[in-house]
Amino acid sequence: DTSLTEVNSFSPSVPISPSSMINQYKFEDGPELRDLFITVDDPESHITAIETFITYRVVTKTTRGEFDSSEYEVRRRYQDFLWLKSKLEEAHPTLIIPPLPEKFIMRGMVERFSDEFIETRRKALHKFLNRIADHPTLTFNEDFKIFLTAQAWELSSHKKQGPGLLSRMGQTVRAVASSVRGAVKNRPEMFTEMNNYMETFSQKVNLLDKIAHRIYKEERDYFNEMKEYGPIHTLWSASEEDIGDSLKGLASCIDRCCRATEKRMAGLSEHLLPILHEYVLYSEILMGVLKRRDQIQGELDSKVDALANKKTEKDLFSEEIGKLEDKVERANNALKADWDRWKQNMQWDMRSTFMNVAENNLRYYEECLATWESFLASQTVDLHVDEDSEDRP
């Protein structure tokens, strides 16, 4: 099934409203089972002669025994989050690492270092860390623990202990060599189905992302025009004695609808746009994870072929093949478990996001409809009063 969400049936006894439907879905791990809580807040600007950057406060509270304290507070910049993501990918190549916001998030909609940009990024960084904290494997990664607990100078020192340039170059060369070997011979059907699913999912979510941004832009243009529309009626009412009150009423209705539109835009920018864009990034990440799994499989296939063609060194090749078979099995099991977890979370996010949008739309149209119905009712009453006064002798 390559649809974004699966069809679900709801009990007839349950009231069909967005809120009630959302409440039927719950994560398996409730808040009471968590032992690691992370908050990203308090963005702070730093201006130096070389660069300007933002740091964020990362507060961690935990009851885990491997931590020396129950609470930590550190400051991190965006580059530190990038380092953590790269270390997680290096340590767990076939796990689905949560996405980070790009260097320039929501390009064309907000300016870099504006309050809106900083707040959007803060929310994304907060979600990034908490997705890692909720992951059954990533949450125990040593680099993640260091990221949460080390002071700036300690983290800087730890970064320098990473693999050297030659080692990194070797990894890159091997990755490129594996990627050009062609199709994997013995890829299990499950991973072919995953790959097909992700290709379709990527097309759909990218299209939804573009449409959502276009809707937001059109809504913003409509809002800007409506802001100018109301005051015109107010100015007009000053020069029209007979219909002055009606024109003021129109201006008041337009103003209320304008405020309702602004709230609707806020709902789109806070809930719909970030979720859709997050899963655009997830689709890229998952395609990369599947490719890395195929690279491990390809390495095993090449060794098996080499063993078949060689008459000597069979023992050495057999040992290497045994290790690669274990590596492939571990990669497959890690990805299969992570895939099920990711898919469940994705469906939850999509359901709750679209239901939230539907609920916001209902409130918006109900508020605007009530505003105009109230205005029409008042004008009808005034019209009847005027007609009665004209009929009197």
Sequence and secondary structure as in RCSB ss.txt:
>XXXX:A:sequence
DTSLTEVNSFSPSVPISPSSMINQYKFEDGPELRDLFITVDDPESHITAIETFITYRVVTKTTRGEFDSSEYEVR
RRYQDFLWLKSKLEEAHPTLIIPPLPEKFIMRGMVERFSDEFIETRRKALHKFLNRIADHPTLTFNEDFKIFLTA
QAWELSSHKKQGPGLLSRMGQTVRAVASSVRGAVKNRPEMFTEMNNYMETFSQKVNLLDKIAHRIYKEERDYFNE
MKEYGPIHTLWSASEEDIGDSLKGLASCIDRCCRATEKRMAGLSEHLLPILHEYVLYSEILMGVLKRRDQIQGEL
DSKVDALANKKTEKDLFSEEIGKLEDKVERANNALKADWDRWKQNMQWDMRSTFMNVAENNLRYYEECLATWESF
LASQTVDLHVDEDSEDRP
>XXXX:A:secstr
  SSS      TTS  SHHHHHTT   SS GGG  EEEEEEEEEEEE SS EEEEEEEEEEE  TTSSSSEEEEE
EEHHHHHHHHHHHHHH TTS       SSTTTTTS TTSHHHHHHHHHHHHHHHHHHHHSTTGGG HHHHHHHH 
 HHHHHHHHTTS  HHHHHHHHHHHHHHHTS S SS  HHHHHHHHHHHHHHHHHHHHHHHHHHHHHHHHHHHHH
HHHHHHHHHHHHTT TTTHHHHHHHHHHHHHHHHHHHHHHHHIIIIIHHHHHHHHHHHHHHHHHHHHHHHHHHHH
HHHHHHHHH SS HHHHHHHHHHHHHHHHHHHHHHHHHHHHHHHHHHHHHHHHHHHHHHHHHHHHHHHHHHHHHH
HHHHHHHHHHHHHHHH  
